[in-house]
Amino acid sequence: MAWLCTLVRVKRLLRRADVVPSPNIWYFTDTYEVENRAQDADDVIWARLSEQVCWSGADVVDVGCGDGFHLPRFAATARSVVGVEPHEPLVRRAQRRLARYPTVTVRGGTAQRLPLADASADLVHARTAYFFGPGCDPGLREADRVLRPGGALAIVDLDTRHRPYGDWMLADLPHYDPDVVDAFFARQDFTCLRVETRWRFPDREAMAAVLRIEFSARVAERAVAETLKLNAGAEGDELILPVGYRILVRRKPGGLVRSVSPQGRPSTP
């Protein structure tokens, strides 16, 4: 899968450019809309995320917001929402989608250069925005910069340990190591909650179109066949695919923060 290659190679690529093109939503925007509508059919991610962080009355930043699909969910209760997206056509599309939401702004920008002031957000959210992972410390530091003390960074990402979707992901990138990725987030003091969701497709055509923008041709055909097998005997045209996610959360310390001296002894600033 192209985005997994991006995750592993991103540290090297960022020496040359701030943005690595998304292989799916940048080029297949309408099909990605179908995918967004299929994902998390039971709102499991939203339910578990809301248990971890609260955005009611808060200032929210959504990094890599794409065409703004998730922004209305935050806007329903947040004080303000800023969507940040590096791809200008998606910025314009998101602005059109959110035009009737007075508390929502969509801006061009990257994860490592957010167009926001210091300490201006209570929640920084990124969902399947693959800047984050090993080698992506600049984006983590930038999220900390814009967060207020006590604020949270929440990253929602696909779980390669969950079958069958995780098997397809690893088939496209056999050198991707889930242990390395998990260790990276643990070292960065993230908590990790694993959840199982259901993707619900209206028919076979929608399912196949989505899987073909997510995987290489060979793996996509395997994924289509295995999804059809999972749904063998089901009534009607609707197809269900179980997909696992990780919800990773890190809070910015609040109040008086103790620093560490060069000798390793705590000191009060």
N, C-alpha and C positions, 0 to 999 in steps of 0.2 A: 504494500500500500504506500502510495507516494508520501502521505503525511507522516508515516512512521519513519521513512527515510529522512524526512525533514527533521524529525525530533532527534535522531541520532547525529545528524550532520550539522545541526543548526549552529553549534559553536563555531565551526569552521566557516560556515556560510556567512555568519554575521560579521566576520572580518571584512567582507566585501560589500554587504548590503544590509539594510535594516529590515527588509521585508522579504520573506520567501513566499512566492505565489501559492495560494491554496489550490490544489489540483481539482477540487470539486466545485465549491460555490462560485469561484471566480469564473469558471468556464461553463458550468451547467447550473445556472442560477435557478431556473424554473424547476429542474429536477430536484435540486436541493430544497426547494420549498416543499415539494412532495415528501422528502425525507424528514424535514422539520415537523411536518404535520403527522407523520407516522410515529415519530419517536415518543417514548415515554407516554404511551397512550393512557396510562392510569395516573399520571402526575406523581409518580413515586419520587422522582428527583426533587420536584418542587416541595413535596411534603417533608422529605428528609432534610433538604437544604434549609427550610424554614425552621426546623428544629435546632439547627446548628447556628444560624445567624438570623437576625431580625432586620428587615429593611423597612418596616412600617415607620413613616416619619423620618426616614434617613435619606442621606445623599448617596446615591448609588452610581458606580461606574461599571459599565460592561465593556470589557476589553475584547476586541475582535468580534464586534457585535454583528458583523455581516450585514444583511439587509434589514436588521432590526427586529427579527422575528420574536425574540424573547423580551424586548423592552416593554411592551404593554403590561406584562405580568408584574414587573417591578413598579411601573408607573401607577398601577391601581392603588398602591398604598404608600409609596415612597414620597418624600418631599420633593426630590429632584432626581432625574436620571440622565446620565451622559453616556451615550454610546460612542465608542472609539473604534474606528475601522480604517485600515491603511489603503484599501482599494477604492479609488474614487467612484467608480460606477456603483459600488455597493453603498457608499456613503449617500449618494443621490437617491438611490432606491429606498434606503432606510429613512431618509428625510421625508420622502413622499409618504411612506407608510405611517410615520409618526406625526404628520402635519397637524392632526387635530388634537394632539396631546400637548398642552401648554407647558407641562413640567419636564418635557423630554427634549434634549438637544443631541444631535448627532454630529460628531466632528471627525475630520481626518486626523490620523495619528497612529503611532506604533506603540507596542507594549513597552518598549524601552525608552520612549520619549512621549509620555502622555501629555496632552495639551491641557494640563490642569495645574492649579496652584498647589503648593505644599499644604498638607493637612486640610484638604478640602472635601474628603469623602469618608463615609462611614463603612462602606462596603465596596470592595473591588471584586468583580465577578468575571470569570472567564469560563465559557463552556465550549468544550471541544475546539479551543483556540490553541494551536499546537506550538505556540512560542514557548510554553512552559514545559520544563523538564531539565534533564542534565545539560549543563552548559548555558542555561538561560538565566543566570544570576542577575544580569542587568535588568530584566523585566521584573524580577522579584524585588530588587532594590527600588525600582521606580514605583511599584505598587506601595511599598512601605513609605515612600516619600509623600504620596498623595493621601495616604490614610491618616486620619486623626488617631491619637492615642486611644486604644480600646477598640479601634476598627478592625475589620477582618478582610482577609484575602481568601476567596473561595474559588477553587478550580474544580470544574466538573469535567472528567475525562473518561474515555472508554477504558474498560478493564480487560487487558489481554489474558487474564487468568480465567475469564468466564467463557464457557463454551456455549454455542459453537462459534460465536462471532470472534472471540479471542483467538481461536485456532486459525481462522481465516486471516486475521491480522498478522499473526506470526508466520503464516505460510508465505506472505508477501515480503516479510523481512525477517529471515531466520536468525539474524545476528542481533535483533532487538532482545534485550535481557530485562524481563520484568523485575528481577531482583535488584538490578542496578538502579532502575527508575524508582522503585519503592525505597531503596536506601537513600537516594538523593533527597526525596521529600521528607524522610524521617530525620535526616541531618539538618534539614531546614525547619524543623519543629512543626511540621504539619501533622494534624490528625487525619486519619484516613477511614472513611466509612464506605464500605462496598455495598452496592444495591443492585438488585435485579429488576429490570424493567421489561415491558413488552413494546415492541414496535408493531403497529397494526397497519397493514396495507389494505387498500380497498379491493385490490385485485392483483393477479399475477404480473400484469404489465408494469404496474407501479413498483412492485417489489423488485423485479428484474432491473428496471431502469435505475433505481437507487443503488442496488448492489454493484451495478456496472460502473458507477462513478466513484465508488469507494475502493474497488479492488482492481488488480490487474485482470486482463481478460480470462486467463486460466483460472485464477482463484474465484473470480466472479461467477463463472459458470458452475464451479463446485458449490459456491454459496447458494446460488439459485436452486440447484438440484437438491441440496440438503434442506433448504427451507421448504420446498415443495414436499419433501418426505416427512418433515416435521408436521405438516398440515394435512397429511394423507387421511382421508375419511372425514375431514371437517365439512360441515354444510355451508353452502354459499360460496361467494367469491373471496371473502375476506381471508387474509393470511396473517398469522401471528409469528413473530420472531423474538425469542428471549435474548436480551442484550444486557450485559453487565456494565456498570459505571463505578468510578471512584469519585467520592466527594471529599476533596482535600481542603482543609481549613487551617489557616494560621492567623492568630490575633496579634495586633501590634500592642506592645505593652502600654499600659496607661499609668498616669500619675508620675511619681518620681522614679526614674529609671536609673539603676546602678550600673555604672560602666566598669570595665576591667582595665586595670593599669597595665603597662608594658611588662611588669613583673608577674602579672597574673593575679594580683590581689584586687578584690572589689574596692571601688572608691565611689564616693558620692559626688556628682557634678555640682 
